[in-house]
Amino acid sequence: MAQAGVPYAAVPRGSSDGRVHFSDEVHESDADVEDNGLFEHRETMEVADNDTLYYGMSLGTRRRMRKGRVFWATVVCLVVVSVVGIFWLYFDGINWMQRSKKRNVILMVSDGFGPASETMARNFVQQVHGLPVGYQSPLDEILVGSSRTRSSDSLVTDSAAGATAFSCRMKSYNGAIGVDPERMPCGTVLEAAKLQRNMATGLVVTSRITHATPGAFSAHVTHRDMEDLIAEYQIGNYSLGPMVDLMFGGGRCHFEAGPHVNSCRTDARDLLSEARANGFRTLDSRSDFDALDANSAQSLPLLGTFAASHMDYEIDRDPKQQPSLAEMTNKALGILSAATKNTNSGFFLMVEGSRIDMAAHTNDPAAHVREIVAYWDAISAVRAYVDAHPDTVLISVSDHETGGFSVAKQLGPEYPEYLWNPFALEPVKHSIEYVSSKLLGQTTDSAKQYEFVRDTVFPKWMGIKDASHEEILAVAQEANSVQLRQLLSTAISDRAQLGWATHGHSAVDVNLYAYGKDAHLLRGSHENTDIGDFIVQAL
């Protein structure tokens, strides 16, 4: 009988049976097709299809049919191979080919920048400059989705955990710098770019370079306040050696030997000297920055610290003393491009608009909006670079929202007006941080302090012409820095009708922007760790 499970059972060569049997599983009848004269001179039996008329054909006809089957079998095989090849190219081959090409990845972090802040800044620029109602900011044009910001231990993240989610592709606890929830080091995308892709790397910020966000890409410490140790990592004082080729920002005090008036280190280590011994070129002034050749790779590795602590707010910045975020970004792009010009590897660059967050912590709308516009300038610079270098991708995202900011404020028990006033922010000349520092160090003479607030602080620095006696007196008499800043915030925010829910962070989702190569892959709502996953795929 026929073998089970196959349509035919061919009798082996030399069998006394000499037959080809239909399988019992295919045919209900056990009837056999008997051999006939056409098979007398065949030495080997063949398996034919289940059309019994086949055996009544001439030998030539059957040979032609067999040749036809060989042809079609070949065609089918080629089709299968082609389909398999297409699937491989789509799922693996394209990735392999992409990895063989030079590419650049630029992550821009707008610290503390929520959706309401983007609306406020757009309204401000559109109204103050008389632009069309349909005006779009450089970010509006590249909006692709949103990012969810919670950390491993709180629905409201801090910058350390938020940046670690980007850099290590994992949730960690508030305060964590490049470590997992068990406080063990986690590899960062910057380290992967350097070690696995041989890419050049850079960090550009307006905070201290040792602050939470840049620290999470370049160090592994259990708490963000360990900035002395973060500085040591950044100059290569750990097992992997120097991982960052270019650093621009503030924070020089964590590199200078203490105790010293210009140092905030708790030890006597001179990290600037150690950095130079490790091959770094160090900069500390605007003139040093301007002297850098943006088209030369000879500058790397490079450490530029342009302020002892954080760089100045954009609203306070003296362009003769400190470069802007856009200027530092442009120069970093030029230097990193030159460094990778004759190689098969590109670069990874992280740029942070750090002080957007700090202005929101102070509830300072005038400084906040200027920091956002300065960040837009940096975005425009990077977009222009992407246009000229198609194998580059830009990702812009916030680590969290700060201030619980709202583009509306109810000023009394009556039903509120539906408006906010951008023009209240236009004449403001200085940040609340700057103003409060001048007030607290001004004079102990209460009469002179009152005159100073009445004649200078409100009308000239804050653009407030209608300050009441009560407002002036409260500001002039306040000696507590926190309370003084709150008074100044209220004076500006009430006149602009802008609201704040907190001096801390909130849990609101933040906008996600992308531009360039494969930017469409970030469409939709994502966990913040997805940003790190995308960067790994893009490297």
Wavefront OBJ file of the C-alpha trace (Angstrom):
o trace
v 0.000 0.000 0.000
v 1.001 3.609 -0.355
v 3.045 5.401 2.326
v 1.000 7.563 4.609
v 1.266 11.346 4.399
v 2.436 11.699 0.779
v 0.304 11.694 -2.386
v 2.411 9.012 -4.081
v 4.726 6.202 -3.038
v 7.314 5.315 -5.676
v 8.464 1.723 -5.541
v 12.263 1.543 -5.248
v 14.406 0.528 -8.217
v 14.572 -3.300 -8.508
v 11.269 -3.862 -6.778
v 9.326 -6.857 -7.961
v 6.147 -4.846 -7.698
v 7.129 -2.336 -10.390
v 4.301 0.064 -9.654
v 3.603 3.670 -8.590
v 0.833 3.748 -5.983
v -1.613 6.497 -5.092
v -1.655 7.262 -1.397
v -4.631 6.027 0.512
v -4.893 9.502 2.057
v -5.360 11.112 -1.326
v -7.683 8.665 -3.022
v -10.575 6.812 -1.463
v -10.122 3.813 -3.843
v -7.228 1.354 -3.604
v -7.248 0.864 -7.388
v -3.745 0.784 -8.918
v -2.624 2.120 -12.215
v -1.088 -0.931 -13.904
v 2.147 -0.749 -15.807
v 1.799 -0.860 -19.607
v 4.055 -1.152 -22.599
v 5.186 2.438 -22.374
v 7.163 1.588 -19.204
v 8.907 -1.599 -20.504
v 12.279 0.051 -21.224
v 12.352 2.396 -18.197
v 14.908 1.574 -15.544
v 13.615 3.926 -12.889
v 10.029 4.602 -11.947
v 8.942 8.249 -11.663
v 6.262 9.957 -9.708
v 3.676 11.691 -11.871
v 0.739 13.920 -10.982
v -2.603 12.527 -10.060
v -4.033 12.788 -13.553
v -4.077 9.146 -14.707
v -4.388 10.288 -18.312
v -0.690 11.221 -18.038
v 0.249 7.568 -18.383
v -1.557 7.267 -21.677
v 0.578 9.964 -23.296
v 3.527 9.392 -25.580
v 7.018 9.460 -24.071
v 7.889 12.639 -26.015
v 4.849 14.433 -24.694
v 5.688 13.464 -21.154
v 9.295 14.603 -21.588
v 8.103 17.972 -22.847
v 5.822 18.229 -19.845
v 8.721 17.405 -17.561
v 10.827 20.148 -19.178
v 7.927 22.541 -18.697
v 7.761 21.611 -15.037
v 11.506 22.232 -14.655
v 11.089 25.647 -16.252
v 8.197 26.650 -14.021
v 9.888 25.223 -10.954
v 12.872 27.435 -11.752
v 10.602 30.452 -12.151
v 8.918 29.720 -8.809
v 12.302 29.371 -7.097
v 13.460 32.682 -8.524
v 10.264 34.374 -7.339
v 10.670 32.909 -3.842
v 14.307 33.993 -3.679
v 13.341 37.479 -4.868
v 10.579 37.809 -2.276
v 12.866 36.597 0.497
v 15.533 39.025 -0.679
v 13.090 41.934 -0.647
v 11.999 41.087 2.889
v 15.633 40.865 4.004
v 16.421 44.230 2.474
v 13.404 45.789 4.144
v 13.897 44.378 7.609
v 17.650 43.841 7.855
v 19.473 44.716 4.683
v 18.446 48.348 4.625
v 19.621 48.716 8.223
v 22.895 47.064 7.290
v 23.349 49.376 4.318
v 22.437 52.399 6.426
v 25.019 51.418 9.025
v 27.606 51.311 6.262
v 26.895 54.961 5.417
v 28.048 58.111 7.137
v 25.350 59.751 9.230
v 24.907 62.435 11.882
v 22.480 62.464 14.800
v 21.597 65.723 16.567
v 19.452 65.597 19.699
v 18.174 68.954 20.932
v 16.652 69.121 24.409
v 14.434 72.078 25.322
v 14.585 71.705 29.098
v 11.323 72.506 30.879
v 9.534 73.459 27.647
v 5.890 72.422 27.507
v 3.211 72.815 24.821
v 1.788 75.977 26.433
v 5.229 77.603 26.289
v 5.408 77.001 22.544
v 1.979 78.629 22.139
v 3.002 81.605 24.267
v 6.253 82.159 22.357
v 4.515 81.881 18.979
v 1.842 84.384 20.048
v 4.506 86.715 21.408
v 6.598 86.755 18.219
v 3.560 86.974 15.957
v 1.966 89.851 17.880
v 5.065 91.867 18.675
v 6.443 91.662 15.133
v 3.097 92.000 13.372
v 3.351 88.657 11.582
v 0.406 86.877 9.920
v -1.970 84.921 12.133
v -0.799 81.708 10.460
v 2.821 82.261 11.481
v 4.632 79.056 12.422
v 7.766 78.831 14.513
v 10.779 76.746 13.395
v 9.463 74.034 15.726
v 5.828 74.186 14.608
v 6.937 73.203 11.112
v 8.533 69.945 12.271
v 6.072 68.725 14.925
v 5.682 64.944 14.729
v 4.232 63.816 18.068
v 4.575 63.875 21.834
v 6.686 62.335 24.580
v 5.527 60.959 27.931
v 7.882 61.994 30.704
v 7.413 59.953 33.904
v 10.463 58.524 35.673
v 10.806 55.113 37.321
v 9.814 56.436 40.745
v 7.492 59.355 40.027
v 4.828 60.547 37.605
v 6.690 63.883 37.666
v 10.253 63.482 36.444
v 13.300 65.626 37.035
v 15.895 66.522 34.399
v 18.350 63.839 35.495
v 15.910 60.955 35.052
v 14.473 62.582 31.932
v 17.892 62.841 30.280
v 18.861 59.329 31.396
v 15.742 58.039 29.613
v 17.117 59.575 26.409
v 20.739 58.587 26.943
v 20.343 55.056 28.363
v 16.942 54.165 26.867
v 15.549 53.278 30.274
v 13.475 54.768 33.059
v 15.417 55.588 36.189
v 14.798 57.422 39.442
v 14.715 61.186 39.893
v 18.293 62.360 40.360
v 19.879 59.493 38.407
v 22.755 60.400 36.079
v 23.504 57.586 33.636
v 22.569 54.855 36.124
v 19.664 52.405 36.296
v 17.146 52.111 39.179
v 19.603 49.823 40.987
v 22.224 52.583 40.726
v 24.360 50.619 38.285
v 25.948 52.376 35.281
v 24.047 52.149 32.010
v 25.684 52.640 28.626
v 24.729 55.902 26.920
v 24.011 56.613 23.278
v 26.962 59.017 23.274
v 29.302 56.254 24.453
v 27.832 53.888 21.852
v 28.385 56.473 19.121
v 32.034 56.841 20.126
v 32.935 53.206 20.855
v 30.759 51.261 18.419
v 30.456 53.687 15.508
v 33.698 55.660 15.916
v 31.691 58.874 15.675
v 32.744 62.287 16.920
v 30.691 63.495 19.891
v 29.665 66.829 21.356
v 27.636 68.556 24.068
v 26.417 72.167 23.790
v 24.400 73.711 26.646
v 23.638 77.026 28.328
v 23.723 75.543 31.835
v 26.813 74.277 33.587
v 28.257 71.544 31.380
v 28.169 69.370 34.508
v 24.426 69.878 34.956
v 21.817 67.101 34.807
v 21.169 66.817 31.072
v 24.751 66.907 29.743
v 25.828 64.830 32.743
v 23.412 62.027 31.875
v 25.106 61.562 28.476
v 28.676 61.740 29.726
v 28.819 60.378 33.286
v 27.511 57.701 35.651
v 26.816 58.972 39.178
v 24.064 58.203 41.640
v 22.884 61.793 42.076
v 22.848 64.882 39.907
v 24.391 67.056 42.639
v 27.719 65.203 42.274
v 28.904 67.720 39.681
v 32.554 67.607 40.752
v 32.565 63.919 39.850
v 30.620 64.494 36.618
v 33.376 66.906 35.558
v 35.957 64.172 36.135
v 34.025 61.793 33.887
v 33.774 64.441 31.193
v 37.544 64.840 30.871
v 37.928 61.065 30.641
v 38.749 60.104 34.213
v 36.985 56.726 34.117
v 37.396 53.293 32.581
v 36.223 54.259 29.076
v 38.483 57.290 28.861
v 37.466 60.548 27.116
v 34.127 60.037 25.359
v 33.160 63.643 24.556
v 35.178 65.432 21.888
v 33.566 68.858 22.210
v 31.891 70.611 25.152
v 30.500 74.160 25.143
v 28.609 75.704 28.061
v 29.075 77.102 31.544
v 30.301 75.448 34.731
v 33.980 76.376 34.827
v 33.875 76.429 38.625
v 33.625 72.612 38.738
v 36.885 72.308 36.806
v 38.938 74.860 38.737
v 40.869 73.826 41.831
v 39.333 74.652 45.166
v 39.225 76.256 47.571
v 39.313 79.348 45.407
v 37.023 82.289 44.762
v 36.347 81.045 41.226
v 35.963 77.382 42.192
v 32.993 75.445 43.503
v 34.896 72.168 43.870
v 35.197 70.623 47.307
v 38.720 69.391 46.598
v 41.959 70.846 45.267
v 41.976 69.068 41.902
v 42.650 71.289 38.908
v 40.610 69.583 36.193
v 41.437 72.214 33.599
v 45.101 71.253 33.864
v 44.180 67.572 33.842
v 42.041 68.124 30.764
v 44.914 69.798 28.947
v 47.178 66.889 29.948
v 44.594 64.588 28.330
v 44.857 66.548 25.084
v 41.940 68.964 25.544
v 42.112 72.508 24.344
v 40.399 74.723 26.939
v 38.531 77.985 26.323
v 37.058 80.427 28.808
v 36.169 83.635 26.956
v 34.274 85.055 24.021
v 37.548 85.919 22.323
v 38.711 82.304 22.675
v 35.439 81.179 21.108
v 35.657 83.635 18.226
v 39.239 82.556 17.500
v 38.136 78.969 16.904
v 38.215 77.913 13.263
v 34.835 76.281 12.649
v 36.229 74.446 9.638
v 39.185 72.887 11.420
v 39.336 69.513 13.127
v 42.576 70.439 14.881
v 40.656 71.880 17.843
v 39.451 68.540 19.215
v 39.127 67.520 21.949
v 37.749 70.825 23.139
v 36.362 72.136 26.438
v 34.812 75.603 26.370
v 33.394 76.963 29.636
v 32.143 80.516 29.109
v 30.798 81.165 32.611
v 31.711 80.118 36.119
v 28.222 78.695 36.649
v 25.268 78.826 34.243
v 25.572 81.065 31.207
v 23.485 84.237 31.334
v 19.856 84.295 30.322
v 19.413 85.469 26.736
v 17.569 88.554 28.015
v 20.647 89.483 30.120
v 23.419 88.171 27.847
v 26.138 90.549 26.713
v 27.046 89.312 23.214
v 30.552 90.688 23.688
v 31.070 88.396 26.674
v 29.215 85.176 25.886
v 28.186 83.393 22.666
v 24.538 82.509 22.109
v 23.180 78.975 21.935
v 22.828 79.286 18.148
v 26.422 80.511 17.799
v 27.788 77.644 19.900
v 25.665 75.164 17.950
v 26.819 76.474 14.589
v 30.463 76.347 15.614
v 30.069 72.846 17.016
v 28.493 71.673 13.755
v 31.377 73.120 11.764
v 34.085 71.607 13.956
v 32.462 68.164 14.150
v 31.859 68.180 10.397
v 35.501 69.013 9.770
v 36.602 66.282 12.176
v 34.590 63.649 10.285
v 35.057 65.012 6.769
v 37.450 62.328 5.523
v 36.018 59.438 7.515
v 33.164 56.973 7.158
v 31.746 58.037 10.514
v 29.614 61.054 11.349
v 28.919 62.645 14.714
v 26.478 62.668 17.617
v 25.692 66.077 19.091
v 23.414 66.915 22.025
v 22.301 70.550 22.278
v 20.289 71.805 25.248
v 18.335 75.015 25.705
v 18.978 74.656 29.417
v 17.685 77.919 30.798
v 14.175 77.652 29.348
v 13.616 75.477 32.404
v 15.277 77.804 34.896
v 13.188 80.794 33.824
v 10.058 78.693 34.329
v 11.268 77.619 37.788
v 11.393 81.330 38.664
v 8.003 81.866 36.957
v 9.670 84.536 34.827
v 7.670 84.806 31.570
v 9.883 87.453 29.941
v 13.087 85.459 30.404
v 11.228 82.257 29.500
v 10.032 83.544 26.137
v 13.484 84.933 25.227
v 15.083 81.545 25.981
v 12.548 79.836 23.724
v 13.225 82.236 20.858
v 16.980 81.679 21.316
v 16.328 77.941 21.138
v 14.361 78.477 17.929
v 17.427 80.221 16.490
v 19.495 77.122 17.274
v 16.786 74.929 15.722
v 16.930 77.012 12.537
v 20.707 76.627 12.403
v 20.477 72.852 12.745
v 17.669 72.601 10.184
v 19.843 74.464 7.685
v 22.634 71.986 8.400
v 20.284 69.042 7.860
v 19.165 70.512 4.536
v 22.795 70.579 3.409
v 23.567 67.112 4.829
v 20.671 64.743 4.019
v 22.097 61.850 6.056
v 21.507 63.865 9.239
v 18.528 63.651 11.573
v 17.433 66.273 14.105
v 15.317 65.310 17.114
v 13.982 68.022 19.429
v 12.182 67.118 22.646
v 11.775 68.287 26.233
v 12.672 66.256 29.282
v 9.599 67.651 31.096
v 7.420 70.740 31.478
v 8.222 73.297 34.159
v 5.984 75.725 36.010
v 2.576 74.252 35.235
v 2.440 77.147 32.782
v -0.836 78.370 31.279
v -1.501 80.998 28.647
v -4.259 82.534 30.785
v -4.706 83.809 34.321
v -7.747 84.711 36.368
v -6.917 87.841 38.331
v -9.896 88.013 40.684
v -13.128 86.345 41.762
v -15.029 87.693 38.766
v -15.397 85.599 35.616
v -12.073 86.008 33.759
v -11.426 87.835 30.504
v -10.530 85.718 27.515
v -7.177 87.275 26.717
v -3.498 87.449 27.434
v -1.196 90.359 26.688
v 2.093 89.571 24.873
v 2.989 93.263 24.803
v 3.519 93.232 28.576
v 6.622 91.093 27.993
v 8.127 93.136 25.163
v 9.668 96.020 27.184
v 11.191 93.794 29.885
v 14.984 94.223 29.751
v 16.261 91.832 32.409
v 15.438 88.539 34.064
v 13.967 88.315 37.532
v 17.222 86.606 38.565
v 19.209 89.665 37.483
v 16.810 92.174 39.022
v 16.617 90.399 42.383
v 20.402 90.138 42.618
v 20.720 93.888 42.086
v 18.012 94.686 44.604
v 19.422 92.499 47.341
v 22.860 94.023 46.978
v 21.752 97.610 46.434
v 21.477 99.517 49.721
v 20.223 99.365 53.294
v 18.690 102.833 53.005
v 14.961 102.158 52.674
v 14.203 105.528 51.051
v 16.874 105.055 48.385
v 15.723 101.487 47.823
v 12.165 102.688 47.273
v 13.365 105.285 44.755
v 15.500 102.677 42.988
v 12.524 100.352 42.582
v 10.193 103.194 41.560
v 12.541 104.897 39.095
v 14.665 102.058 37.710
v 13.471 98.542 38.456
v 9.845 98.827 37.418
v 9.918 101.361 34.557
v 13.337 100.692 32.999
v 14.097 97.030 33.697
v 10.612 95.535 33.778
v 8.755 97.900 31.498
v 6.058 98.545 34.099
v 4.838 102.151 34.039
v 1.798 101.744 36.264
v 3.286 100.162 39.411
v 1.285 100.982 42.531
v 2.759 102.335 45.746
v 2.002 98.994 47.413
v 3.870 97.054 44.737
v 6.898 99.345 44.918
v 7.013 99.245 48.702
v 6.674 95.447 48.881
v 9.568 94.935 46.457
v 11.750 97.586 48.103
v 11.312 96.101 51.576
v 11.640 92.393 50.730
v 14.965 90.892 51.853
v 14.193 87.235 51.149
v 15.337 86.176 47.687
v 12.537 83.648 47.099
v 9.797 86.025 48.177
v 11.315 88.887 46.193
v 11.349 86.817 43.010
v 7.729 85.879 43.577
v 6.733 89.538 43.882
v 8.507 90.363 40.631
v 6.953 87.344 38.892
v 3.474 88.365 39.950
v 4.015 91.916 38.714
v 4.902 90.735 35.206
v 2.640 87.685 34.948
v -0.477 89.529 36.101
v -0.001 92.242 33.514
v 0.548 89.642 30.791
v -2.229 87.429 32.245
v -0.070 84.323 32.289
v -0.493 81.654 34.934
v 1.831 79.378 36.901
v 0.816 76.362 38.984
v 4.203 75.551 40.517
v 7.849 76.526 40.801
v 8.671 72.902 40.008
v 7.920 70.446 37.206
v 4.635 68.979 35.996
v 3.644 65.621 34.488
v 2.241 66.995 31.224
v 3.262 65.329 27.945
v 5.707 67.409 25.897
v 5.952 68.008 22.175
v 8.231 65.910 19.983
v 9.823 67.346 16.868
v 11.989 65.733 14.186
v 13.521 66.706 10.868
v 15.681 64.910 8.345
v 16.505 61.273 7.778
v 13.784 58.868 9.005
v 12.105 61.619 11.041
v 8.707 60.143 10.173
v 9.465 57.143 12.396
v 8.865 59.349 15.445
v 5.270 60.200 14.591
v 2.784 59.633 17.393
v 2.875 59.447 21.173
v 6.041 57.932 22.663
v 7.603 57.110 25.990
v 10.741 59.189 26.521
v 12.817 55.995 26.313
v 11.663 55.601 22.691
v 13.778 58.643 21.823
v 16.894 56.749 22.914
v 15.781 53.696 20.928
v 15.389 55.849 17.825
v 18.861 57.345 18.301
v 20.408 53.874 18.548
v 18.753 52.881 15.270
v 19.933 56.113 13.659
v 23.578 55.800 14.759
l 1 2 3 4 5 6 7 8 9 10 11 12 13 14 15 16 17 18 19 20 21 22 23 24 25 26 27 28 29 30 31 32 33 34 35 36 37 38 39 40 41 42 43 44 45 46 47 48 49 50 51 52 53 54 55 56 57 58 59 60 61 62 63 64 65 66 67 68 69 70 71 72 73 74 75 76 77 78 79 80 81 82 83 84 85 86 87 88 89 90 91 92 93 94 95 96 97 98 99 100 101 102 103 104 105 106 107 108 109 110 111 112 113 114 115 116 117 118 119 120 121 122 123 124 125 126 127 128 129 130 131 132 133 134 135 136 137 138 139 140 141 142 143 144 145 146 147 148 149 150 151 152 153 154 155 156 157 158 159 160 161 162 163 164 165 166 167 168 169 170 171 172 173 174 175 176 177 178 179 180 181 182 183 184 185 186 187 188 189 190 191 192 193 194 195 196 197 198 199 200 201 202 203 204 205 206 207 208 209 210 211 212 213 214 215 216 217 218 219 220 221 222 223 224 225 226 227 228 229 230 231 232 233 234 235 236 237 238 239 240 241 242 243 244 245 246 247 248 249 250 251 252 253 254 255 256 257 258 259 260 261 262 263 264 265 266 267 268 269 270 271 272 273 274 275 276 277 278 279 280 281 282 283 284 285 286 287 288 289 290 291 292 293 294 295 296 297 298 299 300 301 302 303 304 305 306 307 308 309 310 311 312 313 314 315 316 317 318 319 320 321 322 323 324 325 326 327 328 329 330 331 332 333 334 335 336 337 338 339 340 341 342 343 344 345 346 347 348 349 350 351 352 353 354 355 356 357 358 359 360 361 362 363 364 365 366 367 368 369 370 371 372 373 374 375 376 377 378 379 380 381 382 383 384 385 386 387 388 389 390 391 392 393 394 395 396 397 398 399 400 401 402 403 404 405 406 407 408 409 410 411 412 413 414 415 416 417 418 419 420 421 422 423 424 425 426 427 428 429 430 431 432 433 434 435 436 437 438 439 440 441 442 443 444 445 446 447 448 449 450 451 452 453 454 455 456 457 458 459 460 461 462 463 464 465 466 467 468 469 470 471 472 473 474 475 476 477 478 479 480 481 482 483 484 485 486 487 488 489 490 491 492 493 494 495 496 497 498 499 500 501 502 503 504 505 506 507 508 509 510 511 512 513 514 515 516 517 518 519 520 521 522 523 524 525 526 527 528 529 530 531 532 533 534 535 536 537 538 539
